[in-house]
Every structure is written in C-alpha cells, then in structure tokens.
C-alpha cells in the first residue's frame, strides 16, 4: 500500500474509532440515567479512541519510513558479491548511488553490470515487502487500539483527563521541537565557525580591515590564502540597515499615528490595505526598482550637485529597503496604538490636553513596547535582506561609511560563498558560517537591547 493510501486508511480508521468510542459511551450510560452518569462528555471518549488509534500508528509509520531506506540498503549491500562488498568506502558509495538511481529509474539497465542490476532488483523486492508489512502492522495496530479502548470505556473512565494530558504532551513536544530546532541551527553554525577559526584566527576575522575570501591566483595578490577581515562587511550591513531605518521608522510611525488617531474610518479602510500591499511585493522586484530607477536617479542627482556617486551605492539600496520595510513598522505600530485603552486618551483630553499632546505624552509612551518590537522586527528584516543589496549595492566589500559608494552585507557574502560546488574544508566556504554566527550574535544583541528598553519602560509606567 502506498504511503498516501496508508495514511488515508489510518485517517478513516481514526474517524471510525471516534464514532465507535462515542457510541460506546452512550451505550454504557444508558442504563444509569444517560450521559450525566459519565465522568466526561461523550465526545471525549470518541477523541480518546481516535487518538489511540492514530498516534501510535503514526509514530511507527514515521520511524519506519525514516529508517526503511537505510535498513534495506544495508541488507542489499550485505548480499553483494565480495569483490563489490569489500570495495573502499568511496567506491562503495558510488555503487550505492548507482543502485539508488536504477531503483529510481534514472539509469538504463543495459549500461550497468548484472551484479548491480540484481542488487537493484533485490532492493525493489525488499521495498515492496516492507510496504506490505508496514500496511499490515499499521492497520492491525489501529484496529487493536480501537478494540482496546472500546473494552475499557466505562462511566468512570476519565476520558477528558486523558485527552487533555495527551494534548498537553503534544503541545510540549511542539514547543520542544521549536527549541531544539533553534539549538540545532545554532550548534551547526557554531561547529562550522569553530572549524573556520582554526584556520583563520578570531582577532583577524573580527578586526581585519580587508575582506577578500576568494583564493588568489597569483602569490603576489592580497593574501594568497584570502583576506577574511569582517569589518568592511559588518560596516556595510550597518550602513545599509541604518539608511533603511532612517526611511522606514519615521515614515512608518507617522503613517501609523495618522491612521490610528486622525484618519476617518473610510480613509483608513482604503489607505491601510494599500500600504500593506508593499509588504507583499517580492524583494527581487524592489531590487529591480532600486537598480533601474533609484540608483540612476541618485547618480544623476549627485552629478548635478557635484558629488561622485557610484552606479551601485549603499544609499540606493538603503532607500529602497526602507520603502520595503515601511509596512512592517506602520502596521505593527498601528495595531499597538489602537490597543492603547481609550480611557487614557479620554483622561488626557479631559485634563485639557490637545490631541497632539495626548498622542505625544500618553499614547506613544503607552505603546512603546509594541513600537520597539516593530522597529526591532524591521531591523532584523533589513539586516537579513539580500536581493536588494545584490542588485543595488553590489558585492564590493569596501571599508567606507560613504553612502554614495558600493558596499556589501553579511547575507550577500554568505550567499556568494555558498553558491555552486564548494569544498567544506576550505576557509572560503567556512567563512560563510563564521559570518552567520556573527550575524546571529548581532541580532541577539539587538533583542537584548530591546528587552532592556521595554523592561525599563514598564517598570517606570506600571
């Protein structure tokens, strides 16, 4: 039975188990005065039956398909002729890949040896046997689970308690999955970054002023093993993000204040959706807009004013990135401002404050935690943006704070270093993980600063 059909069968059995469990609860209480004699509502008995029918079977299904390919391949390798089975590991891996390609239909049978073709046929046979065995086991488990719960249903069975404990365990598992996923991501990046720092010292990476990770062709070029100073990349990231924030925060916050406090309902219903359309535009479209419209306009304007402006500049990328981020700031700030209790506004107005004084001295301070959160989200989006920077600011890691010059960012360099076939033992590739770790530390620092600001504010006003 195919996996989809097996899951569909399991779903049908779970639904049937629900109705069987609920019907049994009605049956066992009919002689004792009806559903009031039950410890829990009848629906909980049905849910308990469905859970016991589906969850254990799904766990077995998941583990089976996770390990099935490895176990079958081990059995196939064990049956290979000795000359093939005892090949060196790298050549044996090539044989395994050939077997998998034959099974997938990517290699014509006439182009391979009879031993490998026989191994592929053996693999297919074992795979079919495994599917049949899994279908039988899953179906039997589901039916046995339904029968077991059916026999245990009595008026005193605490079905609701069991269901709530199972759901609580599921919620804990989901929370743990998110936590462990984060830990796994950080650990993997940290491990590869440590490998990089064994090649390039930490102080050279953190305080170096030249970034040239490509391997030199000639020995007389800048560092025959590459230059890995991260200062130009970090400075470019901060420069573009700073320009974006100078555009997004004032415009987004003032737009939110107007929509929340001054605009009438009809204008707000039209303006807010139109503003939020900006959030749905793909970043590559912003990149085209920056490269084809904004960057040439800035270059021409700089030429008229006597400034030397590069065709790819941090200013062009920062302005367009700020336009892209405006909806994040305005939408979140608007929601937070609207969440401020109306009684605070009424109290300030009753004491003689004007509307602008009420907004400045009452509404905005009360909404500060949410506004800080929105700005922090916008900063994270700016730091993590790639396409706009590639198309408008370029790939040059220049050590400059001049917004009219071409710069690059951490995310752009990570993408550049990991594009194509790479050797994960070279400093050039491992440098991407070091940059990722550094970016993680910077983002974490921004979160800590935001939490400190919000905490101080809350202590002051609460």
C-alpha positions as CSV (number, residue, x, y, z in Angstrom):
1,X,0.0,0.0,0.0
2,X,1.4,3.4,-1.0
3,X,2.1,5.8,1.9
4,X,-0.7,8.2,0.8
5,X,-3.2,5.4,0.8
6,X,-1.9,4.0,4.1
7,X,-2.3,7.4,5.7
8,X,-5.8,7.8,4.2
9,X,-6.8,4.4,5.6
10,X,-5.4,5.4,9.0
11,X,-7.5,8.6,8.9
12,X,-10.6,6.6,8.1
13,X,-9.9,4.2,10.9
14,X,-9.4,7.1,13.3
15,X,-12.7,8.7,12.3
16,X,-14.4,5.4,12.7
17,X,-12.8,5.0,16.1
18,X,-14.2,8.4,17.2
19,X,-17.7,7.4,16.4
20,X,-17.3,3.9,17.9
21,X,-15.9,5.4,21.1
22,X,-18.7,7.9,21.4
23,X,-21.4,5.3,20.7
24,X,-19.9,3.0,23.3
25,X,-20.1,5.9,25.9
26,X,-23.8,6.3,25.2
27,X,-24.3,2.6,25.4
28,X,-22.6,2.1,28.8
29,X,-24.5,5.0,30.4
30,X,-28.0,4.3,29.0
31,X,-28.9,2.0,32.0
32,X,-27.6,4.6,34.5
33,X,-29.6,7.7,33.6
34,X,-28.0,8.9,30.4
35,X,-24.8,10.9,29.7
36,X,-24.9,12.6,33.1
37,X,-23.6,9.3,34.6
38,X,-20.4,9.6,32.6
39,X,-17.3,11.2,34.0
40,X,-16.7,13.1,30.8
41,X,-18.7,14.2,27.9
42,X,-19.3,11.6,25.2
43,X,-17.1,13.4,22.7
44,X,-14.0,12.9,24.9
45,X,-14.5,9.1,24.7
46,X,-14.6,9.4,20.9
47,X,-11.5,11.6,20.8
48,X,-9.6,9.2,23.2
49,X,-10.4,6.3,20.9
50,X,-9.3,8.2,17.8
51,X,-6.1,9.3,19.4
52,X,-5.1,5.8,20.5
53,X,-6.0,4.6,17.0
54,X,-3.9,7.2,15.1
55,X,-1.0,8.4,17.3
56,X,0.9,5.1,17.9
57,X,0.4,4.1,14.3
58,X,1.7,7.4,13.1
59,X,4.8,7.1,15.3
60,X,5.5,3.6,13.9
61,X,4.9,4.9,10.3
62,X,7.3,7.8,10.8
63,X,10.1,5.8,12.2
64,X,9.6,3.1,9.6
65,X,9.9,5.4,6.7
66,X,12.8,7.3,8.3
67,X,14.9,4.2,8.7
68,X,13.5,2.0,5.9
69,X,15.9,3.1,3.2
70,X,19.0,2.7,5.4
71,X,18.0,-0.8,6.6
72,X,17.1,-2.0,3.1
73,X,20.3,-0.7,1.6
74,X,22.3,-2.4,4.4
75,X,20.6,-5.7,3.6
76,X,21.3,-5.2,-0.1
77,X,25.0,-4.4,0.5
78,X,25.3,-7.5,2.7
79,X,24.1,-9.6,-0.3
80,X,26.5,-8.1,-2.8
81,X,29.4,-10.2,-4.1
82,X,32.5,-10.0,-2.1
83,X,34.6,-8.1,-4.7
84,X,32.0,-5.3,-4.6
85,X,31.0,-5.5,-0.9
86,X,34.6,-5.0,0.2
87,X,35.4,-2.1,-2.0
88,X,36.8,1.1,-0.4
89,X,34.2,3.3,1.1
90,X,34.3,6.0,-1.6
91,X,33.9,3.4,-4.4
92,X,31.2,1.6,-2.5
93,X,29.3,4.8,-2.1
94,X,29.3,5.1,-5.9
95,X,27.9,1.6,-6.2
96,X,25.2,2.5,-3.7
97,X,24.3,5.7,-5.8
98,X,24.1,3.5,-8.9
99,X,21.7,1.2,-7.2
100,X,19.5,4.1,-6.0
101,X,19.5,5.6,-9.5
102,X,18.4,2.3,-11.0
103,X,15.6,1.9,-8.5
104,X,14.5,5.5,-9.3
105,X,14.7,4.8,-13.0
106,X,17.5,7.3,-13.7
107,X,19.9,4.7,-15.3
108,X,19.1,2.4,-18.2
109,X,19.6,-1.3,-17.2
110,X,21.8,-2.0,-20.3
111,X,24.5,0.4,-19.0
112,X,25.2,-1.4,-15.7
113,X,26.7,-4.7,-14.5
114,X,24.5,-7.7,-13.8
115,X,25.5,-7.7,-10.1
116,X,24.4,-4.1,-9.6
117,X,21.2,-4.8,-11.5
118,X,20.5,-7.8,-9.3
119,X,21.1,-5.6,-6.2
120,X,18.6,-3.1,-7.6
121,X,16.0,-5.8,-8.1
122,X,16.7,-7.1,-4.6
123,X,16.2,-3.5,-3.3
124,X,12.8,-3.2,-5.1
125,X,11.7,-6.6,-3.7
126,X,12.6,-5.7,-0.2
127,X,10.9,-2.3,-0.6
128,X,7.7,-3.9,-1.7
129,X,7.9,-6.4,1.2
130,X,8.5,-3.5,3.6
131,X,5.4,-1.6,2.3
132,X,3.2,-4.7,2.7
133,X,4.5,-5.4,6.2
134,X,4.0,-1.7,7.2
135,X,0.5,-1.7,5.9
136,X,-0.4,-4.8,7.8
137,X,1.3,-3.6,11.0
138,X,-0.3,-0.1,10.9
139,X,-3.8,-1.4,10.1
140,X,-3.5,-4.1,12.9
141,X,-2.3,-1.5,15.4
142,X,-5.2,0.8,14.7
143,X,-7.8,-1.9,14.9
144,X,-6.3,-3.3,18.1
145,X,-6.2,0.2,19.6
146,X,-9.8,0.8,18.8
147,X,-10.8,-2.6,20.3
148,X,-8.7,-2.0,23.4
149,X,-10.2,1.4,24.2
150,X,-13.7,0.2,23.3
151,X,-13.4,-2.5,26.0
152,X,-12.1,0.0,28.6
153,X,-14.9,2.6,28.2
154,X,-16.9,2.7,31.4
155,X,-18.8,5.6,33.0
156,X,-15.9,6.1,35.4
157,X,-13.2,6.3,32.7
158,X,-11.6,9.8,33.0
159,X,-11.6,10.3,29.2
160,X,-11.3,14.1,29.4
161,X,-8.3,13.9,31.7
162,X,-6.5,11.5,29.4
163,X,-7.3,13.6,26.3
164,X,-6.1,16.8,28.0
165,X,-2.9,15.1,29.1
166,X,-2.2,13.9,25.6
167,X,-2.9,17.3,24.1
168,X,-0.6,18.9,26.7
169,X,2.1,16.4,25.8
170,X,1.6,17.3,22.1
171,X,2.0,21.0,22.9
172,X,5.1,20.3,25.0
173,X,6.5,18.3,22.1
174,X,5.9,21.1,19.6
175,X,7.5,23.6,21.9
176,X,10.5,21.3,22.4
177,X,10.8,20.8,18.7
178,X,11.0,24.6,18.2
179,X,13.6,24.9,20.9
180,X,15.7,22.0,19.8
181,X,15.5,23.2,16.2
182,X,16.9,26.6,17.3
183,X,19.6,24.8,19.3
184,X,20.4,22.6,16.3
185,X,20.8,25.5,14.0
186,X,23.0,27.5,16.4
187,X,25.1,24.4,17.1
188,X,25.6,23.5,13.5
189,X,26.6,27.1,12.6
190,X,28.9,27.3,15.7
191,X,30.6,24.0,14.8
192,X,31.4,25.1,11.3
193,X,32.5,28.5,12.6
194,X,34.9,26.8,15.0
195,X,36.4,25.0,12.1
196,X,36.9,28.3,10.3
197,X,38.6,29.9,13.4
198,X,41.1,27.0,13.5
199,X,42.2,28.3,10.0
200,X,41.8,32.0,10.5
201,X,42.3,33.5,14.0
202,X,39.4,35.1,15.6
203,X,41.1,38.5,16.0
204,X,41.9,38.6,12.3
205,X,38.3,37.9,11.5
206,X,36.7,40.4,13.9
207,X,39.2,43.2,13.5
208,X,40.6,42.7,10.0
209,X,40.0,45.6,7.5
210,X,40.2,43.6,4.3
211,X,37.6,41.1,3.0
212,X,38.7,39.1,0.0
213,X,37.7,35.4,0.6
214,X,38.4,34.2,-2.9
215,X,41.6,32.2,-3.3
216,X,44.3,34.2,-5.0
217,X,45.5,33.1,-8.4
218,X,49.0,34.6,-8.1
219,X,51.1,34.6,-4.9
220,X,51.6,38.4,-5.1
221,X,47.9,39.1,-4.8
222,X,46.3,40.2,-1.5
223,X,46.9,37.2,0.8
224,X,47.5,34.0,-1.1
225,X,45.1,32.3,1.2
226,X,42.5,35.1,1.1
227,X,41.7,38.1,3.5
228,X,38.9,37.4,6.0
229,X,38.5,40.7,7.9
230,X,34.8,41.1,8.6
231,X,34.9,44.9,9.5
232,X,34.0,46.0,5.9
233,X,31.1,43.5,5.6
234,X,29.7,44.4,9.0
235,X,30.1,48.2,8.3
236,X,28.3,47.8,5.0
237,X,25.5,45.9,6.7
238,X,25.1,48.5,9.4
239,X,25.3,51.4,6.9
240,X,22.5,50.0,4.6
241,X,20.3,49.0,7.6
242,X,20.8,52.4,9.2
243,X,19.7,54.2,6.0
244,X,16.7,51.9,5.7
245,X,15.7,52.6,9.3
246,X,16.0,56.3,8.7
247,X,13.5,55.9,5.9
248,X,11.2,53.3,7.4
249,X,10.9,54.3,11.1
250,X,9.8,58.0,10.7
251,X,7.5,57.4,7.7
252,X,6.0,54.1,9.1
253,X,5.5,55.6,12.6
254,X,3.9,58.8,11.4
255,X,1.7,56.8,9.0
256,X,0.6,54.7,11.9
257,X,-0.2,57.7,14.1
258,X,-2.2,59.3,11.3
259,X,-4.2,56.2,10.5
260,X,-4.9,55.4,14.2
261,X,-5.6,58.9,15.6
262,X,-6.5,61.3,12.8
263,X,-7.9,59.4,9.7
264,X,-11.6,58.8,9.4
265,X,-12.9,55.2,9.0
266,X,-13.4,55.4,5.2
267,X,-9.9,56.7,4.5
268,X,-8.3,54.2,6.9
269,X,-10.2,51.2,5.3
270,X,-8.7,52.3,1.9
271,X,-5.2,53.5,2.9
272,X,-4.1,50.7,5.2
273,X,-4.6,47.8,2.7
274,X,-2.9,49.9,0.0
275,X,0.1,50.5,2.4
276,X,0.3,46.9,3.3
277,X,0.5,45.9,-0.4
278,X,4.1,46.9,-0.2
279,X,4.8,44.0,2.2
280,X,3.6,41.5,-0.5
281,X,5.9,42.7,-3.3
282,X,8.7,40.3,-3.8
283,X,12.1,41.6,-2.8
284,X,13.5,40.9,-6.3
285,X,11.0,43.5,-7.7
286,X,12.4,46.0,-5.2
287,X,15.8,45.1,-6.4
288,X,14.9,45.9,-10.0
289,X,13.3,49.1,-8.9
290,X,16.5,50.1,-7.0
291,X,18.9,49.1,-9.8
292,X,16.9,50.6,-12.7
293,X,15.2,53.6,-11.1
294,X,16.6,54.7,-7.8
295,X,20.3,54.1,-8.3
296,X,20.5,56.0,-11.7
297,X,18.4,58.9,-10.2
298,X,20.8,59.2,-7.3
299,X,23.8,59.0,-9.6
300,X,22.4,61.7,-11.9
301,X,21.4,63.9,-9.0
302,X,24.8,63.5,-7.4
303,X,26.4,64.5,-10.8
304,X,24.3,67.7,-10.9
305,X,25.3,68.6,-7.3
306,X,29.0,67.8,-7.9
307,X,29.1,64.5,-5.9
308,X,30.8,61.4,-7.0
309,X,28.2,58.7,-6.8
310,X,28.8,55.1,-7.8
311,X,26.3,53.3,-10.0
312,X,25.8,50.9,-7.2
313,X,25.5,52.6,-3.8
314,X,24.5,52.0,-0.2
315,X,22.1,54.9,-0.4
316,X,20.1,53.4,-3.3
317,X,19.8,50.0,-1.5
318,X,19.0,51.6,1.9
319,X,16.3,53.9,0.5
320,X,14.5,51.0,-1.4
321,X,14.9,48.7,1.6
322,X,13.4,51.4,3.8
323,X,10.4,51.6,1.5
324,X,10.0,47.8,1.7
325,X,10.1,47.9,5.5
326,X,7.6,50.7,5.9
327,X,4.5,48.3,6.1
328,X,6.2,46.3,8.9
329,X,6.7,49.4,11.1
330,X,3.3,51.1,10.2
331,X,1.1,48.0,10.6
332,X,2.6,46.8,13.9
333,X,2.7,50.3,15.3
334,X,-0.9,51.0,14.2
335,X,-2.1,47.8,15.9
336,X,-0.2,48.7,19.1
337,X,-1.5,52.3,19.1
338,X,-5.1,51.1,18.7
339,X,-4.6,48.7,21.6
340,X,-4.0,51.6,24.0
341,X,-7.1,51.9,26.2
342,X,-9.4,54.7,25.2
343,X,-9.7,55.7,28.8
344,X,-6.1,57.1,28.7
345,X,-7.0,59.3,25.8
346,X,-10.2,60.5,27.4
347,X,-8.4,61.2,30.7
348,X,-5.7,63.3,29.0
349,X,-8.3,65.2,26.9
350,X,-10.5,65.9,30.0
351,X,-7.5,67.5,31.7
352,X,-7.1,70.0,28.9
353,X,-4.5,68.3,26.6
354,X,-4.7,68.8,22.9
355,X,-4.9,65.8,20.6
356,X,-1.2,66.1,19.7
357,X,-0.2,66.4,23.4
358,X,-2.3,63.3,24.2
359,X,-0.6,61.4,21.4
360,X,2.9,62.5,22.4
361,X,2.7,62.3,26.2
362,X,0.2,59.5,26.7
363,X,-0.5,57.2,23.7
364,X,3.1,56.8,22.4
365,X,4.6,56.1,25.8
366,X,1.9,53.5,26.5
367,X,2.5,51.9,23.1
368,X,6.3,52.0,23.4
369,X,6.9,48.2,23.9
370,X,5.0,47.3,20.8
371,X,6.6,50.1,18.8
372,X,10.1,48.9,19.9
373,X,9.1,45.4,18.9
374,X,8.0,46.6,15.4
375,X,11.2,48.5,14.9
376,X,13.3,45.5,16.1
377,X,11.4,43.3,13.5
378,X,12.2,45.9,10.8
379,X,15.9,46.0,11.8
380,X,16.0,42.2,11.6
381,X,14.4,42.3,8.2
382,X,16.8,44.9,7.0
383,X,19.9,43.0,8.2
384,X,18.7,39.8,6.6
385,X,17.8,41.3,3.2
386,X,19.8,40.1,0.2
387,X,18.3,40.7,-3.2
388,X,18.1,44.4,-2.9
389,X,21.7,44.7,-1.8
390,X,23.0,42.4,-4.6
391,X,21.2,44.4,-7.3
392,X,21.6,47.9,-5.9
393,X,24.7,48.0,-3.7
394,X,26.9,45.4,-5.3
395,X,29.4,42.8,-4.0
396,X,32.4,45.0,-3.2
397,X,33.4,44.9,0.4
398,X,34.6,48.5,0.7
399,X,35.7,49.9,4.1
400,X,33.7,53.1,3.9
401,X,30.8,55.0,5.5
402,X,30.1,57.0,2.4
403,X,26.6,56.2,1.3
404,X,27.4,57.0,-2.3
405,X,29.9,54.1,-2.6
406,X,29.3,50.5,-3.3
407,X,29.2,48.2,-0.2
408,X,28.1,44.7,0.6
409,X,26.4,43.0,3.5
410,X,26.8,39.8,5.6
411,X,23.9,38.0,3.9
412,X,25.1,38.8,0.4
413,X,28.6,37.4,1.2
414,X,27.1,34.2,2.8
415,X,25.1,33.6,-0.4
416,X,28.1,34.4,-2.6
417,X,30.4,32.0,-0.6
418,X,27.9,29.1,-0.7
419,X,26.9,29.3,-4.4
420,X,27.9,26.4,-6.6
421,X,30.1,23.4,-5.7
422,X,32.1,24.1,-2.6
423,X,34.6,22.3,-0.5
424,X,33.6,22.5,3.1
425,X,37.2,22.1,4.2
426,X,38.3,25.4,2.8
427,X,38.4,28.7,4.6
428,X,36.5,30.4,1.8
429,X,33.4,28.2,2.4
430,X,33.7,28.0,6.2
431,X,33.8,31.8,6.3
432,X,30.1,31.8,5.5
433,X,29.3,30.1,8.8
434,X,31.5,32.5,10.7
435,X,29.6,35.4,9.2
436,X,26.3,33.6,10.1
437,X,27.4,33.2,13.7
438,X,28.4,36.9,13.8
439,X,25.1,37.9,12.4
440,X,23.3,35.7,15.0
441,X,25.3,37.5,17.8
442,X,24.4,40.9,16.4
443,X,20.7,40.0,16.2
444,X,20.8,38.6,19.7
445,X,22.3,41.8,21.0
446,X,19.6,43.9,19.3
447,X,17.0,41.7,21.0
448,X,18.6,42.1,24.4
449,X,18.8,45.9,24.0
450,X,15.1,46.0,23.0
451,X,14.1,43.9,26.1
452,X,16.1,46.2,28.4
453,X,14.3,49.3,26.9
454,X,10.9,47.7,27.3
455,X,11.6,46.5,30.8
456,X,12.8,49.9,32.0
457,X,9.7,51.5,30.4
458,X,7.3,49.0,32.0
459,X,8.9,49.5,35.4
460,X,8.5,53.2,35.1
461,X,4.9,53.3,33.9
462,X,3.5,50.2,35.8
